Amino acid sequence: MIDPKTFNFVAQMSHIFFGSTLTLATVLFWNPHGLFYLLPAYAIITGIKEFYWDQKYEDADTRGSNLLDFSLSQLGEYVSLGLYLLKGSL
């Protein structure tokens, strides 16, 4: 069995990875204007997923903090957005 702390760490890293991947995919395959739709929609969907779905259906031993998971998803999204904007300004 996987240690709950290790599982939670891997889950937190995957929240950052998914948020950044979704943002970069939107910019690359749709267009940069798609971010105006993605950013609020992803915040709403992530909020529902973390604060309702995880609270109700995930195992309490491996769940970790809902607020931390939400924050890390948003962090991944905004870090990749910042990198995209930085690349565009160079």
For each residue, the residues with C-beta under 8 A, 3 or more apart:
1:
2: 6 7
3: 6 7
4: 7 8 61 62
5: 8 9
6: 2 3 9 10
7: 2 3 4 10 11 62
8: 4 5 11 12 62 63 64
9: 5 6 12 13
10: 6 7 13 14
11: 7 8 14 15 62 64 69
12: 8 9 15 16 64 68 69 72
13: 9 10 16 17
14: 10 11 17 18
15: 11 12 18 19 69 72 73 76
16: 12 13 19 20 72 73 75 76 79
17: 13 14 20 21 76
18: 14 15 21 22 73 76
19: 15 16 22 23 42 46 72 73 74 75 76 77 80
20: 16 17 23 24 76 77 79 80
21: 17 18 24 25 76 80
22: 18 19 25 26 38 42 77
23: 19 20 26 27 35 38 76 77 80 81 84
24: 20 21 27 28 80 84
25: 21 22 28 29 30
26: 22 23 29 30 34 35 38
27: 23 24 30 31 32 34 35 84
28: 24 25
29: 25 26
30: 25 26 27 34
31: 27 34
32: 27 35 84
33: 36
34: 26 27 30 31 37 38
35: 23 26 27 32 38 39 81
36: 33 39
37: 34 40 41
38: 22 23 26 34 35 41 42 77
39: 35 36 42 43 77 81
40: 37 43 44
41: 37 38 44 45
42: 19 22 38 39 45 46 73 74 77
43: 39 40 46 47 74
44: 40 41 47 48
45: 41 42 48 49
46: 19 42 43 49 50 70 73 74
47: 43 44 50 51 70
48: 44 45 51 52 53
49: 45 46 52 53 54
50: 46 47 53 54 55 66 67 69 70 73
51: 47 48 54 55 66 70
52: 48 49 55 56
53: 48 49 50 56 57 58
54: 49 50 51 57 58 63 66 69
55: 50 51 52 58 63 66
56: 52 53
57: 53 54
58: 53 54 55 62 63
59: 62 63
60: 63
61: 4
62: 4 7 8 11 58 59
63: 8 54 55 58 59 60 66
64: 8 11 12 68 69
65: 68 69
66: 50 51 54 55 63 69 70
67: 50 70 71
68: 12 64 65 71 72
69: 11 12 15 50 54 64 65 66 72 73
70: 46 47 50 51 66 67 73 74
71: 67 68 74 75
72: 12 15 16 19 68 69 75 76
73: 15 16 18 19 42 46 50 69 70 76 77
74: 19 42 43 46 70 71 77 78
75: 16 19 71 72 78 79
76: 15 16 17 18 19 20 21 23 72 73 79 80
77: 19 20 22 23 38 39 42 73 74 80 81
78: 74 75 81 82
79: 16 20 75 76 82 83
80: 19 20 21 23 24 76 77 83 84
81: 23 35 39 77 78 84 85
82: 78 79 85 86
83: 79 80 86 87
84: 23 24 27 32 80 81 87 88
85: 81 82 88 89
86: 82 83 89 90
87: 83 84 90
88: 84 85
89: 85 86
90: 86 87
